[in-house]
Amino acid sequence: MTLGKKSPTAIAWLPAHGLALSIPFYFWGFTTTNLLFCAIGLSIGHFVKFGCPAAQDTISQGVVSRSVLAASTAVMLFMINMPGYGLGPPVAGLLSDFFFGRYAVRAGFAGFANAGCHADTDQ
């Protein structure tokens, strides 16, 4: 007997457990100073976490009729990926510029953040 037959809600709670289980591995991977342990921790965290996309596909295809399965999958992938791939890099760049500039000034590197942005005309 499959897990889905025993518990029809397994498609929702099983990936949630995977996400929760990935947190310690990510923490270990991001906080260790050893490169090998970093790679192992992040790899295990990614592996455990990626049960979630399968659940998304299963749930999205389970709520629509057969005639619109492909369209529902396309719309779901578009809605999931556009914020991540479309907005993720620009937002990460803005946050990086903002925080790097603040901490560079605090650390005594005034003007360091903008040094590469202006051509040196005093040569």
C-alpha positions as a Python dict, from the first residue, in 0.01 Angstrom:
ca = {
    (1, 'M'): (0, 0, 0),
    (2, 'T'): (138, 339, -95),
    (3, 'L'): (175, 636, 134),
    (4, 'G'): (-83, 828, -70),
    (5, 'K'): (-346, 563, -6),
    (6, 'K'): (-276, 560, 368),
    (7, 'S'): (-271, 937, 400),
    (8, 'P'): (-419, 1148, 119),
    (9, 'T'): (-258, 1461, 264),
    (10, 'A'): (94, 1313, 240),
    (11, 'I'): (158, 1512, -77),
    (12, 'A'): (143, 1828, 135),
    (13, 'W'): (306, 1731, 465),
    (14, 'L'): (589, 1516, 328),
    (15, 'P'): (755, 1807, 141),
    (16, 'A'): (699, 2028, 446),
    (17, 'H'): (899, 1781, 653),
    (18, 'G'): (1168, 1787, 383),
    (19, 'L'): (1187, 2164, 400),
    (20, 'A'): (1214, 2152, 777),
    (21, 'L'): (1480, 1881, 758),
    (22, 'S'): (1688, 2088, 515),
    (23, 'I'): (1726, 2380, 761),
    (24, 'P'): (1999, 2224, 980),
    (25, 'F'): (2197, 2117, 672),
    (26, 'Y'): (2178, 2467, 524),
    (27, 'F'): (2279, 2618, 858),
    (28, 'W'): (2573, 2379, 884),
    (29, 'G'): (2676, 2444, 524),
    (30, 'F'): (2662, 2823, 551),
    (31, 'T'): (2831, 2850, 890),
    (32, 'T'): (3118, 2604, 854),
    (33, 'T'): (3466, 2724, 762),
    (34, 'N'): (3562, 2397, 591),
    (35, 'L'): (3490, 2397, 217),
    (36, 'L'): (3424, 2022, 204),
    (37, 'F'): (3171, 2039, 491),
    (38, 'C'): (3012, 2341, 323),
    (39, 'A'): (2964, 2146, -2),
    (40, 'I'): (2830, 1841, 183),
    (41, 'G'): (2586, 2043, 396),
    (42, 'L'): (2450, 2246, 105),
    (43, 'S'): (2424, 1938, -118),
    (44, 'I'): (2226, 1741, 141),
    (45, 'G'): (2009, 2046, 211),
    (46, 'H'): (1931, 2088, -160),
    (47, 'F'): (1863, 1717, -204),
    (48, 'V'): (1622, 1705, 91),
    (49, 'K'): (1450, 2031, -2),
    (50, 'F'): (1371, 1941, -361),
    (51, 'G'): (1076, 1720, -277),
    (52, 'C'): (871, 2037, -281),
    (53, 'P'): (856, 2096, -662),
    (54, 'A'): (715, 1746, -715),
    (55, 'A'): (439, 1823, -468),
    (56, 'Q'): (364, 2153, -642),
    (57, 'D'): (324, 1976, -976),
    (58, 'T'): (110, 1700, -827),
    (59, 'I'): (-120, 1940, -646),
    (60, 'S'): (-157, 2175, -944),
    (61, 'Q'): (-241, 1887, -1177),
    (62, 'G'): (-480, 1731, -930),
    (63, 'V'): (-714, 2029, -919),
    (64, 'V'): (-772, 2078, -1294),
    (65, 'S'): (-937, 1872, -1566),
    (66, 'R'): (-733, 1670, -1816),
    (67, 'S'): (-793, 1918, -2096),
    (68, 'V'): (-596, 2195, -1924),
    (69, 'L'): (-313, 2001, -1755),
    (70, 'A'): (-40, 2146, -1976),
    (71, 'A'): (-176, 2500, -1946),
    (72, 'S'): (-206, 2477, -1568),
    (73, 'T'): (152, 2351, -1540),
    (74, 'A'): (277, 2631, -1765),
    (75, 'V'): (93, 2897, -1566),
    (76, 'M'): (217, 2752, -1237),
    (77, 'L'): (579, 2740, -1355),
    (78, 'F'): (552, 3096, -1486),
    (79, 'M'): (408, 3223, -1158),
    (80, 'I'): (674, 3044, -952),
    (81, 'N'): (978, 3125, -1167),
    (82, 'M'): (913, 3488, -1256),
    (83, 'P'): (951, 3619, -901),
    (84, 'G'): (1253, 3395, -839),
    (85, 'Y'): (1444, 3436, -1163),
    (86, 'G'): (1299, 3766, -1276),
    (87, 'L'): (1309, 3963, -953),
    (88, 'G'): (1560, 3762, -749),
    (89, 'P'): (1889, 3879, -908),
    (90, 'P'): (1801, 4251, -919),
    (91, 'V'): (1672, 4250, -561),
    (92, 'A'): (1980, 4057, -443),
    (93, 'G'): (2204, 4309, -621),
    (94, 'L'): (2025, 4605, -465),
    (95, 'L'): (2047, 4453, -118),
    (96, 'S'): (2415, 4371, -171),
    (97, 'D'): (2495, 4726, -283),
    (98, 'F'): (2299, 4875, 6),
    (99, 'F'): (2450, 4663, 283),
    (100, 'F'): (2803, 4659, 140),
    (101, 'G'): (2804, 5037, 118),
    (102, 'R'): (2685, 5074, 477),
    (103, 'Y'): (2934, 4829, 622),
    (104, 'A'): (3225, 4953, 410),
    (105, 'V'): (3176, 5306, 548),
    (106, 'R'): (3150, 5170, 906),
    (107, 'A'): (3471, 4970, 859),
    (108, 'G'): (3662, 5281, 757),
    (109, 'F'): (3660, 5232, 381),
    (110, 'A'): (3484, 5559, 299),
    (111, 'G'): (3440, 5595, -74),
    (112, 'F'): (3543, 5233, -131),
    (113, 'A'): (3197, 5132, -250),
    (114, 'N'): (3194, 5397, -522),
    (115, 'A'): (3560, 5383, -622),
    (116, 'G'): (3495, 5174, -931),
    (117, 'C'): (3197, 5378, -1045),
    (118, 'H'): (3383, 5695, -1144),
    (119, 'A'): (3669, 5731, -1387),
    (120, 'D'): (3981, 5884, -1239),
    (121, 'T'): (4031, 6214, -1426),
    (122, 'D'): (4330, 6335, -1224),
    (123, 'Q'): (4597, 6144, -1408),
}
